[in-house]
Amino acid sequence: MNNKILFLVSKIGPGNKLIISYLKKKLQQDEILIARFSDLYFEVNGKSVVVDVGDTGNKLSDFDFVFFRGVNQESLSIAGSVAVYLDSLGIDYADKTYGDLGPSGDKFTS
């Protein structure tokens, strides 16, 4: 079974690229992608929400696991919104701290 794993980061730097490269070698059957929080596009239509992952052609709902890495002050509320969305879909993610934070006063998520 192939798993799709997404690394969501604030910026794509050499450290993140190194981790992705290592994991791709170790988890040969899995598809691993990296995207920035700023690459996410939220489409809200009533109670229906779809989150596109930049130019990857993927939706957040396509992934089996999402890993938050390098969340900074600018991406904190987006991370909380994404965590709430992933919880609603039953998609596992790490770090669960962002699910606990939830919208953290953000009007978008609440």
SULLIN-V350036 format. One record per residue. N is the residue number from 1. RES is the residue in one letter. PSI is psi as a letter, one per 40 degrees, with the letter a starting at -180 (999 if undefined). OMEGA is omega in degrees with one decimal (none if undefined). BURIAL is b if it has 16 or more other ideal C-beta (glycine too) atoms within 10 Angstrom, else e. Layout:
BEGIN
{{N:RES:PSI:OMEGA:BURIAL} {N:RES:PSI:OMEGA:BURIAL}}
END
This chain:
BEGIN
{{1:M:h:177.2:e} {2:N:h:175.6:e} {3:N:i:173.2:e} {4:K:h:-177.7:e} {5:I:h:178.2:b} {6:L:h:171.2:b} {7:F:h:176.2:b} {8:L:h:-174.3:b} {9:V:i:174.9:b} {10:S:d:175.6:b} {11:K:i:-180.0:e} {12:I:h:-179.1:e} {13:G:a:-177.8:e} {14:P:d:-179.6:e} {15:G:d:178.8:e} {16:N:d:178.9:b} {17:K:d:178.9:e} {18:L:d:178.5:e} {19:I:d:179.8:b} {20:I:d:179.5:b} {21:S:d:179.3:e} {22:Y:d:-178.4:e} {23:L:d:178.2:e} {24:K:d:178.2:e} {25:K:d:-176.6:e} {26:K:d:-176.9:e} {27:L:g:-169.9:e} {28:Q:d:-177.6:e} {29:Q:e:-176.3:e} {30:D:i:174.8:e} {31:E:h:-176.7:e} {32:I:h:179.3:b} {33:L:i:176.5:b} {34:I:i:177.3:b} {35:A:i:176.5:b} {36:R:i:174.8:b} {37:F:d:-179.5:b} {38:S:e:176.6:e} {39:D:e:-176.4:e} {40:L:h:178.3:b} {41:Y:h:-178.5:e} {42:F:h:175.6:e} {43:E:h:-177.3:e} {44:V:h:178.6:e} {45:N:g:-174.0:e} {46:G:b:178.2:e} {47:K:e:179.7:e} {48:S:h:179.2:e} {49:V:h:174.3:b} {50:V:h:179.2:e} {51:V:h:176.3:b} {52:D:i:179.9:b} {53:V:g:176.2:b} {54:G:b:-177.2:e} {55:D:e:-176.8:e} {56:T:e:-174.8:e} {57:G:e:-179.6:e} {58:N:i:170.4:b} {59:K:i:179.5:e} {60:L:d:-179.8:b} {61:S:e:178.6:e} {62:D:e:-172.5:e} {63:F:i:177.6:b} {64:D:d:-178.0:e} {65:F:h:177.6:b} {66:V:h:-179.6:b} {67:F:h:176.3:b} {68:F:h:179.8:b} {69:R:h:175.3:e} {70:G:f:177.9:b} {71:V:h:178.6:b} {72:N:a:-176.2:e} {73:Q:d:-177.9:e} {74:E:d:-175.4:e} {75:S:e:-175.8:b} {76:L:d:-178.0:b} {77:S:d:176.3:b} {78:I:d:178.3:b} {79:A:d:177.8:b} {80:G:d:178.3:b} {81:S:d:178.9:b} {82:V:d:179.9:b} {83:A:d:177.8:b} {84:V:d:178.6:b} {85:Y:d:179.2:b} {86:L:d:176.4:b} {87:D:d:-178.3:e} {88:S:d:179.4:e} {89:L:e:-177.1:e} {90:G:f:178.3:e} {91:I:h:-177.6:b} {92:D:i:179.4:e} {93:Y:i:174.4:b} {94:A:h:22.7:e} {95:D:h:-178.3:e} {96:K:e:177.2:e} {97:T:d:-177.0:e} {98:Y:d:173.5:b} {99:G:d:177.6:b} {100:D:d:177.8:e} {101:L:d:-178.0:b} {102:G:a:-175.4:b} {103:P:e:179.8:e} {104:S:f:176.5:e} {105:G:e:-178.4:e} {106:D:h:-178.0:e} {107:K:d:-178.4:e} {108:F:d:-176.1:e} {109:T:d:-178.7:b} {110:S:999:none:e}}
END
